Amino acid sequence: CVALRRGANEVAIGFDEGIVVIKLGRDEPAFSMDPAGKLIHTRNRLVLSGSAQGLAEDAAAEGS
């Protein structure tokens, strides 16, 4: 599954093992998610993480 965000240079790529968000113009992923739903994001020297479990599923149809 591939998704784009309007107004941003971000592309999300989903697959069985997790998800990766790539910001165009950068070499590294903006976000990464493992199969357990843990999100990982780095900013400068900080490594930030959070859980996507329990979030409501988006009401938009897939691919829109």
PDB file of N, CA, C and O in Angstrom:
ATOM      1  N   CYS A   1       0.850  -1.172   0.000  1.00  0.00           N
ATOM      2  CA  CYS A   1       0.000   0.000   0.000  1.00  0.00           C
ATOM      3  C   CYS A   1       0.902   1.244   0.000  1.00  0.00           C
ATOM      4  O   CYS A   1       1.870   1.311   0.758  1.00  0.00           O
ATOM      5  N   VAL A   2       0.589   2.202  -0.832  1.00  0.00           N
ATOM      6  CA  VAL A   2       1.335   3.453  -0.905  1.00  0.00           C
ATOM      7  C   VAL A   2       0.351   4.601  -0.734  1.00  0.00           C
ATOM      8  O   VAL A   2      -0.710   4.603  -1.360  1.00  0.00           O
ATOM      9  N   ALA A   3       0.686   5.579   0.105  1.00  0.00           N
ATOM     10  CA  ALA A   3      -0.181   6.735   0.326  1.00  0.00           C
ATOM     11  C   ALA A   3       0.653   8.011   0.264  1.00  0.00           C
ATOM     12  O   ALA A   3       1.829   8.016   0.627  1.00  0.00           O
ATOM     13  N   LEU A   4       0.029   9.090  -0.202  1.00  0.00           N
ATOM     14  CA  LEU A   4       0.665  10.407  -0.289  1.00  0.00           C
ATOM     15  C   LEU A   4      -0.085  11.386   0.589  1.00  0.00           C
ATOM     16  O   LEU A   4      -1.269  11.191   0.863  1.00  0.00           O
ATOM     17  N   ARG A   5       0.584  12.432   1.031  1.00  0.00           N
ATOM     18  CA  ARG A   5      -0.058  13.483   1.812  1.00  0.00           C
ATOM     19  C   ARG A   5       0.036  14.780   1.034  1.00  0.00           C
ATOM     20  O   ARG A   5       1.127  15.219   0.670  1.00  0.00           O
ATOM     21  N   ARG A   6      -1.117  15.393   0.779  1.00  0.00           N
ATOM     22  CA  ARG A   6      -1.137  16.658   0.030  1.00  0.00           C
ATOM     23  C   ARG A   6      -0.416  17.756   0.803  1.00  0.00           C
ATOM     24  O   ARG A   6      -0.520  17.845   2.027  1.00  0.00           O
ATOM     25  N   GLY A   7       0.308  18.578   0.078  1.00  0.00           N
ATOM     26  CA  GLY A   7       0.997  19.704   0.699  1.00  0.00           C
ATOM     27  C   GLY A   7       2.293  19.330   1.409  1.00  0.00           C
ATOM     28  O   GLY A   7       2.950  20.196   1.987  1.00  0.00           O
ATOM     29  N   ALA A   8       2.667  18.068   1.374  1.00  0.00           N
ATOM     30  CA  ALA A   8       3.914  17.638   2.014  1.00  0.00           C
ATOM     31  C   ALA A   8       4.651  16.715   1.051  1.00  0.00           C
ATOM     32  O   ALA A   8       4.050  16.133   0.148  1.00  0.00           O
ATOM     33  N   ASN A   9       5.921  16.592   1.247  1.00  0.00           N
ATOM     34  CA  ASN A   9       6.729  15.710   0.400  1.00  0.00           C
ATOM     35  C   ASN A   9       6.895  14.353   1.063  1.00  0.00           C
ATOM     36  O   ASN A   9       7.998  13.807   1.080  1.00  0.00           O
ATOM     37  N   GLU A  10       5.810  13.795   1.613  1.00  0.00           N
ATOM     38  CA  GLU A  10       5.885  12.536   2.335  1.00  0.00           C
ATOM     39  C   GLU A  10       5.152  11.431   1.592  1.00  0.00           C
ATOM     40  O   GLU A  10       4.070  11.644   1.046  1.00  0.00           O
ATOM     41  N   VAL A  11       5.752  10.254   1.578  1.00  0.00           N
ATOM     42  CA  VAL A  11       5.160   9.064   0.971  1.00  0.00           C
ATOM     43  C   VAL A  11       5.190   7.966   2.026  1.00  0.00           C
ATOM     44  O   VAL A  11       6.244   7.690   2.598  1.00  0.00           O
ATOM     45  N   ALA A  12       4.045   7.335   2.293  1.00  0.00           N
ATOM     46  CA  ALA A  12       3.968   6.217   3.237  1.00  0.00           C
ATOM     47  C   ALA A  12       3.875   4.923   2.446  1.00  0.00           C
ATOM     48  O   ALA A  12       3.096   4.814   1.499  1.00  0.00           O
ATOM     49  N   ILE A  13       4.673   3.952   2.841  1.00  0.00           N
ATOM     50  CA  ILE A  13       4.690   2.651   2.183  1.00  0.00           C
ATOM     51  C   ILE A  13       4.419   1.603   3.253  1.00  0.00           C
ATOM     52  O   ILE A  13       5.194   1.457   4.198  1.00  0.00           O
ATOM     53  N   GLY A  14       3.311   0.871   3.099  1.00  0.00           N
ATOM     54  CA  GLY A  14       2.944  -0.151   4.072  1.00  0.00           C
ATOM     55  C   GLY A  14       3.143  -1.540   3.504  1.00  0.00           C
ATOM     56  O   GLY A  14       2.986  -1.762   2.304  1.00  0.00           O
ATOM     57  N   PHE A  15       3.488  -2.468   4.370  1.00  0.00           N
ATOM     58  CA  PHE A  15       3.685  -3.856   3.963  1.00  0.00           C
ATOM     59  C   PHE A  15       3.466  -4.734   5.183  1.00  0.00           C
ATOM     60  O   PHE A  15       3.208  -4.209   6.266  1.00  0.00           O
ATOM     61  N   ASP A  16       3.559  -6.038   5.050  1.00  0.00           N
ATOM     62  CA  ASP A  16       3.252  -6.972   6.131  1.00  0.00           C
ATOM     63  C   ASP A  16       4.114  -6.773   7.375  1.00  0.00           C
ATOM     64  O   ASP A  16       3.640  -7.004   8.487  1.00  0.00           O
ATOM     65  N   GLU A  17       5.339  -6.361   7.218  1.00  0.00           N
ATOM     66  CA  GLU A  17       6.265  -6.223   8.335  1.00  0.00           C
ATOM     67  C   GLU A  17       6.166  -4.878   9.052  1.00  0.00           C
ATOM     68  O   GLU A  17       6.773  -4.714  10.110  1.00  0.00           O
ATOM     69  N   GLY A  18       5.420  -3.908   8.511  1.00  0.00           N
ATOM     70  CA  GLY A  18       5.298  -2.595   9.136  1.00  0.00           C
ATOM     71  C   GLY A  18       5.071  -1.520   8.103  1.00  0.00           C
ATOM     72  O   GLY A  18       4.526  -1.783   7.031  1.00  0.00           O
ATOM     73  N   ILE A  19       5.491  -0.299   8.422  1.00  0.00           N
ATOM     74  CA  ILE A  19       5.277   0.840   7.536  1.00  0.00           C
ATOM     75  C   ILE A  19       6.509   1.737   7.575  1.00  0.00           C
ATOM     76  O   ILE A  19       7.205   1.800   8.588  1.00  0.00           O
ATOM     77  N   VAL A  20       6.776   2.428   6.473  1.00  0.00           N
ATOM     78  CA  VAL A  20       7.868   3.396   6.400  1.00  0.00           C
ATOM     79  C   VAL A  20       7.318   4.654   5.747  1.00  0.00           C
ATOM     80  O   VAL A  20       6.621   4.577   4.735  1.00  0.00           O
ATOM     81  N   VAL A  21       7.631   5.820   6.324  1.00  0.00           N
ATOM     82  CA  VAL A  21       7.256   7.106   5.741  1.00  0.00           C
ATOM     83  C   VAL A  21       8.537   7.767   5.262  1.00  0.00           C
ATOM     84  O   VAL A  21       9.469   7.965   6.042  1.00  0.00           O
ATOM     85  N   ILE A  22       8.584   8.109   3.983  1.00  0.00           N
ATOM     86  CA  ILE A  22       9.772   8.723   3.389  1.00  0.00           C
ATOM     87  C   ILE A  22       9.446  10.157   3.018  1.00  0.00           C
ATOM     88  O   ILE A  22       8.446  10.420   2.350  1.00  0.00           O
ATOM     89  N   LYS A  23      10.282  11.076   3.447  1.00  0.00           N
ATOM     90  CA  LYS A  23      10.123  12.471   3.065  1.00  0.00           C
ATOM     91  C   LYS A  23      11.032  12.708   1.872  1.00  0.00           C
ATOM     92  O   LYS A  23      12.248  12.547   1.972  1.00  0.00           O
ATOM     93  N   LEU A  24      10.450  13.087   0.747  1.00  0.00           N
ATOM     94  CA  LEU A  24      11.228  13.301  -0.469  1.00  0.00           C
ATOM     95  C   LEU A  24      12.226  14.428  -0.254  1.00  0.00           C
ATOM     96  O   LEU A  24      11.919  15.432   0.388  1.00  0.00           O
ATOM     97  N   GLY A  25      13.405  14.251  -0.790  1.00  0.00           N
ATOM     98  CA  GLY A  25      14.455  15.238  -0.593  1.00  0.00           C
ATOM     99  C   GLY A  25      15.358  14.889   0.578  1.00  0.00           C
ATOM    100  O   GLY A  25      16.335  15.589   0.842  1.00  0.00           O
ATOM    101  N   ARG A  26      15.033  13.801   1.287  1.00  0.00           N
ATOM    102  CA  ARG A  26      15.855  13.323   2.395  1.00  0.00           C
ATOM    103  C   ARG A  26      16.244  11.880   2.121  1.00  0.00           C
ATOM    104  O   ARG A  26      15.542  11.178   1.392  1.00  0.00           O
ATOM    105  N   ASP A  27      17.340  11.435   2.688  1.00  0.00           N
ATOM    106  CA  ASP A  27      17.807  10.070   2.469  1.00  0.00           C
ATOM    107  C   ASP A  27      17.261   9.077   3.487  1.00  0.00           C
ATOM    108  O   ASP A  27      17.245   7.876   3.220  1.00  0.00           O
ATOM    109  N   GLU A  28      16.817   9.551   4.643  1.00  0.00           N
ATOM    110  CA  GLU A  28      16.377   8.638   5.684  1.00  0.00           C
ATOM    111  C   GLU A  28      14.854   8.723   5.865  1.00  0.00           C
ATOM    112  O   GLU A  28      14.253   9.744   5.532  1.00  0.00           O
ATOM    113  N   PRO A  29      14.231   7.671   6.383  1.00  0.00           N
ATOM    114  CA  PRO A  29      12.784   7.701   6.616  1.00  0.00           C
ATOM    115  C   PRO A  29      12.415   8.743   7.675  1.00  0.00           C
ATOM    116  O   PRO A  29      13.174   8.961   8.620  1.00  0.00           O
ATOM    117  N   ALA A  30      11.262   9.382   7.522  1.00  0.00           N
ATOM    118  CA  ALA A  30      10.778  10.337   8.513  1.00  0.00           C
ATOM    119  C   ALA A  30      10.222   9.609   9.732  1.00  0.00           C
ATOM    120  O   ALA A  30      10.416  10.056  10.862  1.00  0.00           O
ATOM    121  N   PHE A  31       9.533   8.490   9.513  1.00  0.00           N
ATOM    122  CA  PHE A  31       8.974   7.654  10.571  1.00  0.00           C
ATOM    123  C   PHE A  31       9.185   6.200  10.188  1.00  0.00           C
ATOM    124  O   PHE A  31       9.363   5.876   9.014  1.00  0.00           O
ATOM    125  N   SER A  32       9.163   5.337  11.178  1.00  0.00           N
ATOM    126  CA  SER A  32       9.203   3.900  10.931  1.00  0.00           C
ATOM    127  C   SER A  32       8.273   3.232  11.936  1.00  0.00           C
ATOM    128  O   SER A  32       8.172   3.687  13.075  1.00  0.00           O
ATOM    129  N   MET A  33       7.585   2.150  11.531  1.00  0.00           N
ATOM    130  CA  MET A  33       6.697   1.431  12.437  1.00  0.00           C
ATOM    131  C   MET A  33       6.972  -0.061  12.331  1.00  0.00           C
ATOM    132  O   MET A  33       7.046  -0.613  11.234  1.00  0.00           O
ATOM    133  N   ASP A  34       7.123  -0.708  13.483  1.00  0.00           N
ATOM    134  CA  ASP A  34       7.356  -2.151  13.489  1.00  0.00           C
ATOM    135  C   ASP A  34       6.020  -2.899  13.501  1.00  0.00           C
ATOM    136  O   ASP A  34       4.971  -2.271  13.643  1.00  0.00           O
ATOM    137  N   PRO A  35       6.039  -4.233  13.356  1.00  0.00           N
ATOM    138  CA  PRO A  35       4.793  -5.009  13.303  1.00  0.00           C
ATOM    139  C   PRO A  35       3.925  -4.891  14.561  1.00  0.00           C
ATOM    140  O   PRO A  35       2.720  -5.134  14.493  1.00  0.00           O
ATOM    141  N   ALA A  36       4.507  -4.527  15.697  1.00  0.00           N
ATOM    142  CA  ALA A  36       3.740  -4.389  16.940  1.00  0.00           C
ATOM    143  C   ALA A  36       3.025  -3.042  17.031  1.00  0.00           C
ATOM    144  O   ALA A  36       2.266  -2.825  17.975  1.00  0.00           O
ATOM    145  N   GLY A  37       3.243  -2.135  16.083  1.00  0.00           N
ATOM    146  CA  GLY A  37       2.587  -0.829  16.092  1.00  0.00           C
ATOM    147  C   GLY A  37       3.382   0.264  16.780  1.00  0.00           C
ATOM    148  O   GLY A  37       2.824   1.320  17.079  1.00  0.00           O
ATOM    149  N   LYS A  38       4.662   0.052  17.041  1.00  0.00           N
ATOM    150  CA  LYS A  38       5.509   1.061  17.682  1.00  0.00           C
ATOM    151  C   LYS A  38       6.083   1.986  16.621  1.00  0.00           C
ATOM    152  O   LYS A  38       6.750   1.532  15.692  1.00  0.00           O
ATOM    153  N   LEU A  39       5.823   3.298  16.759  1.00  0.00           N
ATOM    154  CA  LEU A  39       6.341   4.312  15.840  1.00  0.00           C
ATOM    155  C   LEU A  39       7.680   4.832  16.354  1.00  0.00           C
ATOM    156  O   LEU A  39       7.847   5.050  17.554  1.00  0.00           O
ATOM    157  N   ILE A  40       8.625   5.027  15.453  1.00  0.00           N
ATOM    158  CA  ILE A  40       9.933   5.560  15.815  1.00  0.00           C
ATOM    159  C   ILE A  40      10.236   6.739  14.896  1.00  0.00           C
ATOM    160  O   ILE A  40      10.080   6.647  13.679  1.00  0.00           O
ATOM    161  N   HIS A  41      10.672   7.852  15.495  1.00  0.00           N
ATOM    162  CA  HIS A  41      10.970   9.078  14.748  1.00  0.00           C
ATOM    163  C   HIS A  41      12.226   9.689  15.353  1.00  0.00           C
ATOM    164  O   HIS A  41      12.378   9.719  16.575  1.00  0.00           O
ATOM    165  N   THR A  42      13.119  10.173  14.511  1.00  0.00           N
ATOM    166  CA  THR A  42      14.307  10.846  15.021  1.00  0.00           C
ATOM    167  C   THR A  42      14.279  12.312  14.622  1.00  0.00           C
ATOM    168  O   THR A  42      13.870  12.667  13.516  1.00  0.00           O
ATOM    169  N   ARG A  43      14.719  13.147  15.537  1.00  0.00           N
ATOM    170  CA  ARG A  43      14.820  14.582  15.279  1.00  0.00           C
ATOM    171  C   ARG A  43      16.129  15.057  15.907  1.00  0.00           C
ATOM    172  O   ARG A  43      16.297  15.023  17.126  1.00  0.00           O
ATOM    173  N   ASN A  44      17.048  15.498  15.055  1.00  0.00           N
ATOM    174  CA  ASN A  44      18.399  15.866  15.489  1.00  0.00           C
ATOM    175  C   ASN A  44      19.030  14.685  16.213  1.00  0.00           C
ATOM    176  O   ASN A  44      19.280  13.651  15.594  1.00  0.00           O
ATOM    177  N   ARG A  45      19.290  14.814  17.501  1.00  0.00           N
ATOM    178  CA  ARG A  45      19.885  13.709  18.263  1.00  0.00           C
ATOM    179  C   ARG A  45      18.870  12.964  19.113  1.00  0.00           C
ATOM    180  O   ARG A  45      19.240  12.029  19.824  1.00  0.00           O
ATOM    181  N   LEU A  46      17.607  13.346  19.060  1.00  0.00           N
ATOM    182  CA  LEU A  46      16.569  12.698  19.857  1.00  0.00           C
ATOM    183  C   LEU A  46      15.929  11.553  19.092  1.00  0.00           C
ATOM    184  O   LEU A  46      15.688  11.659  17.890  1.00  0.00           O
ATOM    185  N   VAL A  47      15.655  10.462  19.787  1.00  0.00           N
ATOM    186  CA  VAL A  47      14.894   9.349  19.224  1.00  0.00           C
ATOM    187  C   VAL A  47      13.564   9.325  19.958  1.00  0.00           C
ATOM    188  O   VAL A  47      13.516   9.089  21.166  1.00  0.00           O
ATOM    189  N   LEU A  48      12.482   9.571  19.222  1.00  0.00           N
ATOM    190  CA  LEU A  48      11.146   9.615  19.799  1.00  0.00           C
ATOM    191  C   LEU A  48      10.389   8.364  19.391  1.00  0.00           C
ATOM    192  O   LEU A  48      10.548   7.877  18.272  1.00  0.00           O
ATOM    193  N   SER A  49       9.562   7.838  20.296  1.00  0.00           N
ATOM    194  CA  SER A  49       8.772   6.659  19.954  1.00  0.00           C
ATOM    195  C   SER A  49       7.392   6.772  20.579  1.00  0.00           C
ATOM    196  O   SER A  49       7.188   7.500  21.550  1.00  0.00           O
ATOM    197  N   GLY A  50       6.457   6.042  20.007  1.00  0.00           N
ATOM    198  CA  GLY A  50       5.089   6.018  20.501  1.00  0.00           C
ATOM    199  C   GLY A  50       4.392   4.788  19.964  1.00  0.00           C
ATOM    200  O   GLY A  50       4.942   4.060  19.138  1.00  0.00           O
ATOM    201  N   SER A  51       3.183   4.560  20.437  1.00  0.00           N
ATOM    202  CA  SER A  51       2.432   3.379  20.026  1.00  0.00           C
ATOM    203  C   SER A  51       1.234   3.793  19.190  1.00  0.00           C
ATOM    204  O   SER A  51       0.520   4.734  19.534  1.00  0.00           O
ATOM    205  N   ALA A  52       1.018   3.082  18.084  1.00  0.00           N
ATOM    206  CA  ALA A  52      -0.135   3.341  17.225  1.00  0.00           C
ATOM    207  C   ALA A  52      -1.300   2.424  17.578  1.00  0.00           C
ATOM    208  O   ALA A  52      -2.365   2.520  16.967  1.00  0.00           O
ATOM    209  N   GLN A  53      -1.119   1.543  18.546  1.00  0.00           N
ATOM    210  CA  GLN A  53      -2.200   0.650  18.949  1.00  0.00           C
ATOM    211  C   GLN A  53      -3.288   1.459  19.634  1.00  0.00           C
ATOM    212  O   GLN A  53      -2.994   2.366  20.412  1.00  0.00           O
ATOM    213  N   GLY A  54      -4.516   1.142  19.357  1.00  0.00           N
ATOM    214  CA  GLY A  54      -5.643   1.822  19.971  1.00  0.00           C
ATOM    215  C   GLY A  54      -6.100   3.061  19.228  1.00  0.00           C
ATOM    216  O   GLY A  54      -7.107   3.661  19.605  1.00  0.00           O
ATOM    217  N   LEU A  55      -5.388   3.464  18.182  1.00  0.00           N
ATOM    218  CA  LEU A  55      -5.822   4.604  17.385  1.00  0.00           C
ATOM    219  C   LEU A  55      -6.973   4.184  16.487  1.00  0.00           C
ATOM    220  O   LEU A  55      -6.996   3.057  15.991  1.00  0.00           O
ATOM    221  N   ALA A  56      -7.926   5.079  16.277  1.00  0.00           N
ATOM    222  CA  ALA A  56      -9.063   4.781  15.405  1.00  0.00           C
ATOM    223  C   ALA A  56      -8.589   4.657  13.966  1.00  0.00           C
ATOM    224  O   ALA A  56      -7.708   5.395  13.523  1.00  0.00           O
ATOM    225  N   GLU A  57      -9.177   3.727  13.251  1.00  0.00           N
ATOM    226  CA  GLU A  57      -8.827   3.547  11.845  1.00  0.00           C
ATOM    227  C   GLU A  57      -9.385   4.710  11.045  1.00  0.00           C
ATOM    228  O   GLU A  57     -10.498   5.169  11.300  1.00  0.00           O
ATOM    229  N   ASP A  58      -8.615   5.188  10.077  1.00  0.00           N
ATOM    230  CA  ASP A  58      -9.023   6.313   9.239  1.00  0.00           C
ATOM    231  C   ASP A  58     -10.283   5.956   8.455  1.00  0.00           C
ATOM    232  O   ASP A  58     -10.393   4.854   7.918  1.00  0.00           O
ATOM    233  N   ALA A  59     -11.231   6.887   8.391  1.00  0.00           N
ATOM    234  CA  ALA A  59     -12.498   6.639   7.703  1.00  0.00           C
ATOM    235  C   ALA A  59     -12.363   6.730   6.185  1.00  0.00           C
ATOM    236  O   ALA A  59     -13.258   6.290   5.464  1.00  0.00           O
ATOM    237  N   ALA A  60     -11.271   7.287   5.692  1.00  0.00           N
ATOM    238  CA  ALA A  60     -11.087   7.424   4.244  1.00  0.00           C
ATOM    239  C   ALA A  60     -10.859   6.059   3.607  1.00  0.00           C
ATOM    240  O   ALA A  60     -10.267   5.164   4.211  1.00  0.00           O
ATOM    241  N   ALA A  61     -11.334   5.922   2.394  1.00  0.00           N
ATOM    242  CA  ALA A  61     -11.141   4.668   1.670  1.00  0.00           C
ATOM    243  C   ALA A  61      -9.675   4.502   1.305  1.00  0.00           C
ATOM    244  O   ALA A  61      -8.971   5.483   1.062  1.00  0.00           O
ATOM    245  N   GLU A  62      -9.221   3.260   1.268  1.00  0.00           N
ATOM    246  CA  GLU A  62      -7.837   2.985   0.931  1.00  0.00           C
ATOM    247  C   GLU A  62      -7.531   3.437  -0.489  1.00  0.00           C
ATOM    248  O   GLU A  62      -8.298   3.170  -1.414  1.00  0.00           O
ATOM    249  N   GLY A  63      -6.401   4.125  -0.656  1.00  0.00           N
ATOM    250  CA  GLY A  63      -5.986   4.584  -1.974  1.00  0.00           C
ATOM    251  C   GLY A  63      -6.538   5.937  -2.375  1.00  0.00           C
ATOM    252  O   GLY A  63      -6.300   6.384  -3.497  1.00  0.00           O
ATOM    253  N   SER A  64      -7.271   6.605  -1.488  1.00  0.00           N
ATOM    254  CA  SER A  64      -7.809   7.927  -1.852  1.00  0.00           C
ATOM    255  C   SER A  64      -6.931   9.038  -1.348  1.00  0.00           C
ATOM    256  O   SER A  64      -7.234  10.211  -1.565  1.00  0.00           O
TER     257      SER A  64
END
